[in-house]
Amino acid sequence: MDELAERYLGRALSAWGLDVEYVRAEGDLMYLADDDGGQPAVTDFVGGFGSLFFGHNHPELVAHARSLLDAGTPSHAQLSQRTEAQRVASALNAITRRELDAGEPYEVVFANSGAEAVEAAMKHAELARVFRLGALTGELAERARAARAQVRSGEAALSPAAVELAGPGGDIDAVLEEAGRRNAEALGRAPEFFALEGGFHGKLVGSLQLTHNPTFRLPFQALGARARFVPADQPEDVLKYVEAEQPYVLDIVAEDGVVEVRRLAVPFVAGFVVEPIQGEGGINELTAQQAERISDVCRAVRCPLIVDEIQTGAGRTGSFFASSRIGLTGDYYTLAKSIGGGLAKTSMLLVRQSSYVKEFELLHSSTYAKDSFSCAVTEKVLEMLERDDGAAYRQAAERGTRLRRALEEVRAEFPDVVRRVRGRGLLLGFEFADQSASGSPMIRNYARSGFFGFAVSGFLLRKYGLRLMPTGSAPNTLRIQPSYAIDDAAIDRLAAGLHDICAVLRHQDALQLVHP
Ligand code: F0G
């Protein structure tokens, strides 16, 4: 059979023995199709790149999905009353009231994937900015008209600044013409978004501009909005940039018989997008202090704080929102991955009601978003997360503590090989020390080519039946994201596998890493 579905990626995976085929999955187990018809089990610590808080094919979610299909749920009933969507929005707001310090509800916009939810956030933020520009333009025009009328009636005279603006022999019309010309330029300044260094927000044209990894972003930079990357530990740096770049309009105001020329700042920063814990970027946690300083920057610049909880949300870190643990309260939130229960492809943008632009609903849509099946599955996911006073969150926290302890024990035994264990709950990263200077040419080459994490993943799959992957933007860090039901035996097997690979690396036993 011709392999025409991303065969180049398939060949790269085959180099590490990762081009295996899984034929069945449940909970944290995936079953391989092997040559003699068996189905050996593999324990999945990739977890759908964070989409499987409840594991693969959770029986309760599968039964619910079946009941939806058996009931003939009209999944595509666009532009009609969507009760499931309303219930999801209501359930999400019950959680925001409990976990966030927002003091108001959030409006919910539905999408299909994480990147799409980020795109919707960017579009809504830009629409809000454009509406602000519209209001500003209206105010300028009103005051300009009043100034012209007062000069013509002799009630007001030009100030020296207005005379200078008008140029030699200029009158109020010349003043307004020159101000209009300069204002058009200032108002036309392209918007910018701020995002954190190391951040990942998707690979669609707009969201990709916020994804820091240059390998992913640079080839497509010309296609999308401008983004400026900010260091998490020094967010104030961006204020110097704003000050230098700040465009101003000239406000021509008649007051007490004098026509003055005043400067008003034009809002050009559309939003600041952050992850509470960077997942794809290498499992990097924001501290409460960094969160506070980022919030201060958003207040100073008067732009919305957009908290991307696509990876960290829906229970993975031991609460629904990871950001609630560090006092980070967003004007917007994005959710995806586990919110769909591992069965539905769905995502949401939440916008604080006082920031919401209702016209957005008439300007943004997609065929599949807010479909009844996905909403009904999400409704079930939220019910399972919230039942028994949030038992699932507590279980995720307990399992995360157990998992973290096992990883730290391996690190304690191999401080020369393991750089750090990071993360919270069931979003953990196991970072190997850089092997670029390894005594083994093969290991050195893996490290220098960026494939080290894949070589390690191939070893763990081959020898221990463990499915792991490196984070895309931090190739020495394995991402560890099992379900909330990961058991002690699986954790102990992961620890044994990591212990073995660390011994291989310590003793430079490179041949162990070769896929036979
Ligand atoms: N935002 C965050 C924080 C993500 O981790 C991802 C995807 C996205 C947005 C985009 O979501 O893939 O559904 O379009 N993260 C994947 C990962 C790629 O490796 O964890 P998507």
Boltz pocket constraint, residues with backbone or C-beta under 6 A from the ligand:
constraints:
  - pocket:
      binder: B
      contacts: [[A, 49], [A, 50], [A, 113], [A, 114], [A, 115], [A, 116], [A, 118], [A, 200], [A, 201], [A, 202], [A, 203], [A, 275], [A, 277], [A, 279], [A, 280], [A, 308], [A, 309], [A, 310], [A, 311], [A, 336], [A, 337], [A, 472]]
      max_distance: 6.0
